[in-house]
Amino acid sequence: MTTLDEIIDKIEELRQLMHQLMNKKPLLTDPDLVALSQKLDKLLNEYNDLISRKI
């Protein structure tokens, strides 16, 4: 089972990667950027699910 801290670490890692990629490929519709954004969205949804279960 993935812990909340692990998800937060992964979110931060992907967020930093996304910033780096945006500096190299400023077109927001670039397939690599879209794929990374989708991974980040999935992790953010997972984070929200875990948070809502704890409340």
N, CA, C and O atoms as a CHARMM CRD file, in Angstrom:
* protein
*
  220
    1    1 MET  N      0.83800  -1.18500   0.00000 PROA 1      0.00000
    2    1 MET  CA     0.00000   0.00000   0.00000 PROA 1      0.00000
    3    1 MET  C      0.88400   1.24900   0.00000 PROA 1      0.00000
    4    1 MET  O      1.88200   1.32600   0.71600 PROA 1      0.00000
    5    2 THR  N      0.50100   2.19000  -0.79400 PROA 2      0.00000
    6    2 THR  CA     1.25600   3.42900  -0.89800 PROA 2      0.00000
    7    2 THR  C      0.85800   4.37600   0.22900 PROA 2      0.00000
    8    2 THR  O     -0.32400   4.61000   0.48400 PROA 2      0.00000
    9    3 THR  N      1.86500   4.90800   0.88800 PROA 3      0.00000
   10    3 THR  CA     1.58000   5.83700   1.97800 PROA 3      0.00000
   11    3 THR  C      1.40900   7.25000   1.43800 PROA 3      0.00000
   12    3 THR  O      1.80700   7.56300   0.31600 PROA 3      0.00000
   13    4 LEU  N      0.81900   8.07400   2.25000 PROA 4      0.00000
   14    4 LEU  CA     0.59300   9.46400   1.87500 PROA 4      0.00000
   15    4 LEU  C      1.91900  10.17400   1.60200 PROA 4      0.00000
   16    4 LEU  O      2.02800  10.94200   0.64600 PROA 4      0.00000
   17    5 ASP  N      2.91500   9.92300   2.43000 PROA 5      0.00000
   18    5 ASP  CA     4.22600  10.55300   2.23400 PROA 5      0.00000
   19    5 ASP  C      4.87200  10.13200   0.91400 PROA 5      0.00000
   20    5 ASP  O      5.51100  10.94400   0.24600 PROA 5      0.00000
   21    6 GLU  N      4.70400   8.86900   0.54400 PROA 6      0.00000
   22    6 GLU  CA     5.25900   8.39300  -0.73200 PROA 6      0.00000
   23    6 GLU  C      4.58500   9.09500  -1.90400 PROA 6      0.00000
   24    6 GLU  O      5.24600   9.48000  -2.86800 PROA 6      0.00000
   25    7 ILE  N      3.28800   9.25900  -1.82000 PROA 7      0.00000
   26    7 ILE  CA     2.55900   9.93400  -2.89500 PROA 7      0.00000
   27    7 ILE  C      2.98800  11.39300  -2.99300 PROA 7      0.00000
   28    7 ILE  O      3.18700  11.91600  -4.09000 PROA 7      0.00000
   29    8 ILE  N      3.12600  12.04100  -1.85100 PROA 8      0.00000
   30    8 ILE  CA     3.56200  13.44100  -1.84700 PROA 8      0.00000
   31    8 ILE  C      4.94600  13.56800  -2.47700 PROA 8      0.00000
   32    8 ILE  O      5.18800  14.49400  -3.25100 PROA 8      0.00000
   33    9 ASP  N      5.84700  12.65900  -2.15900 PROA 9      0.00000
   34    9 ASP  CA     7.19300  12.67200  -2.75300 PROA 9      0.00000
   35    9 ASP  C      7.13000  12.48100  -4.26600 PROA 9      0.00000
   36    9 ASP  O      7.83100  13.16800  -5.00800 PROA 9      0.00000
   37   10 LYS  N      6.30000  11.55800  -4.72200 PROA 10     0.00000
   38   10 LYS  CA     6.16400  11.31100  -6.16300 PROA 10     0.00000
   39   10 LYS  C      5.55300  12.51400  -6.87200 PROA 10     0.00000
   40   10 LYS  O      5.96500  12.86600  -7.97700 PROA 10     0.00000
   41   11 ILE  N      4.57000  13.14100  -6.23100 PROA 11     0.00000
   42   11 ILE  CA     3.94800  14.33700  -6.81100 PROA 11     0.00000
   43   11 ILE  C      4.99200  15.42900  -6.98400 PROA 11     0.00000
   44   11 ILE  O      5.06800  16.05900  -8.03900 PROA 11     0.00000
   45   12 GLU  N      5.78700  15.65200  -5.96300 PROA 12     0.00000
   46   12 GLU  CA     6.81900  16.68700  -6.03500 PROA 12     0.00000
   47   12 GLU  C      7.85100  16.36000  -7.11600 PROA 12     0.00000
   48   12 GLU  O      8.29400  17.24600  -7.84600 PROA 12     0.00000
   49   13 GLU  N      8.22500  15.10500  -7.21300 PROA 13     0.00000
   50   13 GLU  CA     9.19000  14.68700  -8.23800 PROA 13     0.00000
   51   13 GLU  C      8.64000  14.93900  -9.64300 PROA 13     0.00000
   52   13 GLU  O      9.33900  15.48700 -10.49500 PROA 13     0.00000
   53   14 LEU  N      7.39400  14.54300  -9.88200 PROA 14     0.00000
   54   14 LEU  CA     6.78800  14.75500 -11.20100 PROA 14     0.00000
   55   14 LEU  C      6.58400  16.23800 -11.48700 PROA 14     0.00000
   56   14 LEU  O      6.72600  16.67600 -12.62800 PROA 14     0.00000
   57   15 ARG  N      6.25500  17.00000 -10.47100 PROA 15     0.00000
   58   15 ARG  CA     6.07200  18.44000 -10.64700 PROA 15     0.00000
   59   15 ARG  C      7.37800  19.09500 -11.10400 PROA 15     0.00000
   60   15 ARG  O      7.37700  19.94700 -11.99200 PROA 15     0.00000
   61   16 GLN  N      8.48200  18.68900 -10.49100 PROA 16     0.00000
   62   16 GLN  CA     9.78500  19.22600 -10.88400 PROA 16     0.00000
   63   16 GLN  C     10.16000  18.78800 -12.29700 PROA 16     0.00000
   64   16 GLN  O     10.68900  19.57700 -13.08000 PROA 16     0.00000
   65   17 LEU  N      9.88200  17.52900 -12.61500 PROA 17     0.00000
   66   17 LEU  CA    10.14200  17.04300 -13.97600 PROA 17     0.00000
   67   17 LEU  C      9.33100  17.82100 -15.00400 PROA 17     0.00000
   68   17 LEU  O      9.82100  18.13800 -16.08800 PROA 17     0.00000
   69   18 MET  N      8.09500  18.12200 -14.65200 PROA 18     0.00000
   70   18 MET  CA     7.23400  18.86000 -15.56100 PROA 18     0.00000
   71   18 MET  C      7.78900  20.26200 -15.81800 PROA 18     0.00000
   72   18 MET  O      7.76500  20.73900 -16.95200 PROA 18     0.00000
   73   19 HSD  N      8.28000  20.91300 -14.78600 PROA 19     0.00000
   74   19 HSD  CA     8.88600  22.23800 -14.95900 PROA 19     0.00000
   75   19 HSD  C     10.11400  22.15900 -15.86400 PROA 19     0.00000
   76   19 HSD  O     10.30200  23.01000 -16.73300 PROA 19     0.00000
   77   20 GLN  N     10.93800  21.15300 -15.66400 PROA 20     0.00000
   78   20 GLN  CA    12.12700  20.98200 -16.50400 PROA 20     0.00000
   79   20 GLN  C     11.73300  20.75000 -17.95600 PROA 20     0.00000
   80   20 GLN  O     12.32100  21.32500 -18.87200 PROA 20     0.00000
   81   21 LEU  N     10.73900  19.90700 -18.15200 PROA 21     0.00000
   82   21 LEU  CA    10.29700  19.59400 -19.51100 PROA 21     0.00000
   83   21 LEU  C      9.67400  20.81400 -20.17800 PROA 21     0.00000
   84   21 LEU  O      9.85500  21.02500 -21.37800 PROA 21     0.00000
   85   22 MET  N      8.94800  21.61100 -19.41700 PROA 22     0.00000
   86   22 MET  CA     8.33800  22.81900 -19.98000 PROA 22     0.00000
   87   22 MET  C      9.39100  23.82200 -20.42800 PROA 22     0.00000
   88   22 MET  O      9.16300  24.58300 -21.36800 PROA 22     0.00000
   89   23 ASN  N     10.53300  23.82800 -19.76600 PROA 23     0.00000
   90   23 ASN  CA    11.61800  24.71400 -20.19100 PROA 23     0.00000
   91   23 ASN  C     12.23100  24.25500 -21.50500 PROA 23     0.00000
   92   23 ASN  O     12.72300  25.07500 -22.28100 PROA 23     0.00000
   93   24 LYS  N     12.20500  22.95200 -21.76100 PROA 24     0.00000
   94   24 LYS  CA    12.76800  22.40300 -22.99500 PROA 24     0.00000
   95   24 LYS  C     11.74700  22.38600 -24.12500 PROA 24     0.00000
   96   24 LYS  O     12.08500  22.59700 -25.29000 PROA 24     0.00000
   97   25 LYS  N     10.49100  22.13000 -23.76200 PROA 25     0.00000
   98   25 LYS  CA     9.42100  22.00700 -24.75500 PROA 25     0.00000
   99   25 LYS  C      8.25500  22.89500 -24.32000 PROA 25     0.00000
  100   25 LYS  O      7.32300  22.42400 -23.66800 PROA 25     0.00000
  101   26 PRO  N      8.30600  24.17400 -24.68000 PROA 26     0.00000
  102   26 PRO  CA     7.30200  25.10800 -24.16900 PROA 26     0.00000
  103   26 PRO  C      5.88100  24.89700 -24.71700 PROA 26     0.00000
  104   26 PRO  O      4.93400  25.49300 -24.20400 PROA 26     0.00000
  105   27 LEU  N      5.72400  24.07300 -25.73300 PROA 27     0.00000
  106   27 LEU  CA     4.39900  23.80900 -26.28500 PROA 27     0.00000
  107   27 LEU  C      3.64100  22.87700 -25.34000 PROA 27     0.00000
  108   27 LEU  O      4.04200  21.72900 -25.15100 PROA 27     0.00000
  109   28 LEU  N      2.55800  23.35800 -24.75200 PROA 28     0.00000
  110   28 LEU  CA     1.83300  22.58800 -23.74100 PROA 28     0.00000
  111   28 LEU  C      1.15500  21.34000 -24.29000 PROA 28     0.00000
  112   28 LEU  O      0.74500  20.47100 -23.52100 PROA 28     0.00000
  113   29 THR  N      1.03500  21.24300 -25.60300 PROA 29     0.00000
  114   29 THR  CA     0.42400  20.05500 -26.20300 PROA 29     0.00000
  115   29 THR  C      1.46100  19.01400 -26.62200 PROA 29     0.00000
  116   29 THR  O      1.12000  18.02700 -27.27300 PROA 29     0.00000
  117   30 ASP  N      2.71300  19.22700 -26.25600 PROA 30     0.00000
  118   30 ASP  CA     3.76100  18.25300 -26.55900 PROA 30     0.00000
  119   30 ASP  C      3.38500  16.91300 -25.92700 PROA 30     0.00000
  120   30 ASP  O      3.02300  16.87300 -24.75100 PROA 30     0.00000
  121   31 PRO  N      3.46400  15.81100 -26.68800 PROA 31     0.00000
  122   31 PRO  CA     3.04700  14.50000 -26.17000 PROA 31     0.00000
  123   31 PRO  C      3.75200  14.08400 -24.87700 PROA 31     0.00000
  124   31 PRO  O      3.12400  13.47700 -24.00800 PROA 31     0.00000
  125   32 ASP  N      5.03100  14.39500 -24.73400 PROA 32     0.00000
  126   32 ASP  CA     5.75500  14.05100 -23.50400 PROA 32     0.00000
  127   32 ASP  C      5.20200  14.83000 -22.30900 PROA 32     0.00000
  128   32 ASP  O      5.06100  14.29000 -21.21200 PROA 32     0.00000
  129   33 LEU  N      4.89900  16.08400 -22.53900 PROA 33     0.00000
  130   33 LEU  CA     4.36200  16.93000 -21.47400 PROA 33     0.00000
  131   33 LEU  C      2.94900  16.49300 -21.08600 PROA 33     0.00000
  132   33 LEU  O      2.59700  16.48200 -19.90700 PROA 33     0.00000
  133   34 VAL  N      2.15200  16.13900 -22.07900 PROA 34     0.00000
  134   34 VAL  CA     0.79100  15.65800 -21.80900 PROA 34     0.00000
  135   34 VAL  C      0.83900  14.35700 -21.01000 PROA 34     0.00000
  136   34 VAL  O      0.07800  14.19000 -20.05600 PROA 34     0.00000
  137   35 ALA  N      1.71900  13.44300 -21.38600 PROA 35     0.00000
  138   35 ALA  CA     1.83800  12.16200 -20.67500 PROA 35     0.00000
  139   35 ALA  C      2.26000  12.38000 -19.22200 PROA 35     0.00000
  140   35 ALA  O      1.72400  11.74500 -18.31400 PROA 35     0.00000
  141   36 LEU  N      3.20300  13.26200 -19.01000 PROA 36     0.00000
  142   36 LEU  CA     3.65400  13.56300 -17.65400 PROA 36     0.00000
  143   36 LEU  C      2.53900  14.22200 -16.84100 PROA 36     0.00000
  144   36 LEU  O      2.36600  13.93200 -15.65700 PROA 36     0.00000
  145   37 SER  N      1.80300  15.09400 -17.47800 PROA 37     0.00000
  146   37 SER  CA     0.67600  15.75100 -16.81600 PROA 37     0.00000
  147   37 SER  C     -0.38800  14.73800 -16.40000 PROA 37     0.00000
  148   37 SER  O     -0.97600  14.85400 -15.32500 PROA 37     0.00000
  149   38 GLN  N     -0.63000  13.75600 -17.24500 PROA 38     0.00000
  150   38 GLN  CA    -1.61400  12.71900 -16.92200 PROA 38     0.00000
  151   38 GLN  C     -1.15500  11.86600 -15.74200 PROA 38     0.00000
  152   38 GLN  O     -1.96800  11.48600 -14.90000 PROA 38     0.00000
  153   39 LYS  N      0.13300  11.56600 -15.67800 PROA 39     0.00000
  154   39 LYS  CA     0.66800  10.82400 -14.53100 PROA 39     0.00000
  155   39 LYS  C      0.50400  11.63400 -13.24600 PROA 39     0.00000
  156   39 LYS  O      0.13800  11.10000 -12.19900 PROA 39     0.00000
  157   40 LEU  N      0.78100  12.92200 -13.34900 PROA 40     0.00000
  158   40 LEU  CA     0.63800  13.79900 -12.19300 PROA 40     0.00000
  159   40 LEU  C     -0.82800  13.88000 -11.76100 PROA 40     0.00000
  160   40 LEU  O     -1.12600  13.85100 -10.56700 PROA 40     0.00000
  161   41 ASP  N     -1.73200  13.97900 -12.71800 PROA 41     0.00000
  162   41 ASP  CA    -3.16900  13.99500 -12.40600 PROA 41     0.00000
  163   41 ASP  C     -3.58300  12.73200 -11.65800 PROA 41     0.00000
  164   41 ASP  O     -4.33900  12.79200 -10.68900 PROA 41     0.00000
  165   42 LYS  N     -3.08500  11.60100 -12.11500 PROA 42     0.00000
  166   42 LYS  CA    -3.42800  10.32600 -11.47400 PROA 42     0.00000
  167   42 LYS  C     -2.95100  10.30500 -10.01500 PROA 42     0.00000
  168   42 LYS  O     -3.67900   9.87800  -9.11900 PROA 42     0.00000
  169   43 LEU  N     -1.72600  10.77000  -9.79700 PROA 43     0.00000
  170   43 LEU  CA    -1.19500  10.81500  -8.43100 PROA 43     0.00000
  171   43 LEU  C     -1.97400  11.79600  -7.55700 PROA 43     0.00000
  172   43 LEU  O     -2.22400  11.52200  -6.38300 PROA 43     0.00000
  173   44 LEU  N     -2.35200  12.92800  -8.12500 PROA 44     0.00000
  174   44 LEU  CA    -3.13500  13.89900  -7.36100 PROA 44     0.00000
  175   44 LEU  C     -4.50300  13.33200  -6.98900 PROA 44     0.00000
  176   44 LEU  O     -5.00200  13.58500  -5.89300 PROA 44     0.00000
  177   45 ASN  N     -5.10300  12.57400  -7.88700 PROA 45     0.00000
  178   45 ASN  CA    -6.37800  11.91900  -7.57700 PROA 45     0.00000
  179   45 ASN  C     -6.20300  10.88300  -6.47100 PROA 45     0.00000
  180   45 ASN  O     -7.03900  10.76900  -5.57500 PROA 45     0.00000
  181   46 GLU  N     -5.11600  10.13700  -6.54400 PROA 46     0.00000
  182   46 GLU  CA    -4.81900   9.14200  -5.51000 PROA 46     0.00000
  183   46 GLU  C     -4.61600   9.83000  -4.15200 PROA 46     0.00000
  184   46 GLU  O     -5.09400   9.35100  -3.12400 PROA 46     0.00000
  185   47 TYR  N     -3.90800  10.94400  -4.17000 PROA 47     0.00000
  186   47 TYR  CA    -3.69200  11.72800  -2.95300 PROA 47     0.00000
  187   47 TYR  C     -5.03400  12.18400  -2.37100 PROA 47     0.00000
  188   47 TYR  O     -5.27700  12.04600  -1.17300 PROA 47     0.00000
  189   48 ASN  N     -5.89600  12.72500  -3.22800 PROA 48     0.00000
  190   48 ASN  CA    -7.21000  13.18700  -2.76700 PROA 48     0.00000
  191   48 ASN  C     -8.04500  12.05100  -2.20100 PROA 48     0.00000
  192   48 ASN  O     -8.75300  12.23300  -1.21100 PROA 48     0.00000
  193   49 ASP  N     -7.96800  10.88400  -2.82000 PROA 49     0.00000
  194   49 ASP  CA    -8.70100   9.71800  -2.31000 PROA 49     0.00000
  195   49 ASP  C     -8.22300   9.34500  -0.90700 PROA 49     0.00000
  196   49 ASP  O     -9.03100   9.08800  -0.01500 PROA 49     0.00000
  197   50 LEU  N     -6.91200   9.31900  -0.72200 PROA 50     0.00000
  198   50 LEU  CA    -6.36600   8.98100   0.59700 PROA 50     0.00000
  199   50 LEU  C     -6.74800  10.01900   1.65000 PROA 50     0.00000
  200   50 LEU  O     -7.10000   9.66900   2.77600 PROA 50     0.00000
  201   51 ILE  N     -6.67800  11.27600   1.28100 PROA 51     0.00000
  202   51 ILE  CA    -7.02900  12.35000   2.21500 PROA 51     0.00000
  203   51 ILE  C     -8.50100  12.25500   2.61200 PROA 51     0.00000
  204   51 ILE  O     -8.83500  12.40200   3.78700 PROA 51     0.00000
  205   52 SER  N     -9.36400  12.01500   1.66300 PROA 52     0.00000
  206   52 SER  CA   -10.79800  11.97500   1.97000 PROA 52     0.00000
  207   52 SER  C    -11.16100  10.76200   2.82400 PROA 52     0.00000
  208   52 SER  O    -12.14300  10.80600   3.56300 PROA 52     0.00000
  209   53 ARG  N    -10.39200   9.69100   2.73500 PROA 53     0.00000
  210   53 ARG  CA   -10.64400   8.52500   3.59000 PROA 53     0.00000
  211   53 ARG  C    -10.21200   8.77800   5.02800 PROA 53     0.00000
  212   53 ARG  O    -10.77000   8.20100   5.96100 PROA 53     0.00000
  213   54 LYS  N     -9.21600   9.64300   5.20400 PROA 54     0.00000
  214   54 LYS  CA    -8.70800   9.92700   6.55100 PROA 54     0.00000
  215   54 LYS  C     -9.61000  10.89600   7.31400 PROA 54     0.00000
  216   54 LYS  O     -9.58300  10.93800   8.54400 PROA 54     0.00000
  217   55 ILE  N    -10.39000  11.65600   6.59500 PROA 55     0.00000
  218   55 ILE  CA   -11.24500  12.66500   7.24700 PROA 55     0.00000
  219   55 ILE  C    -12.50400  12.02900   7.79400 PROA 55     0.00000
  220   55 ILE  O    -13.34200  12.71900   8.37500 PROA 55     0.00000
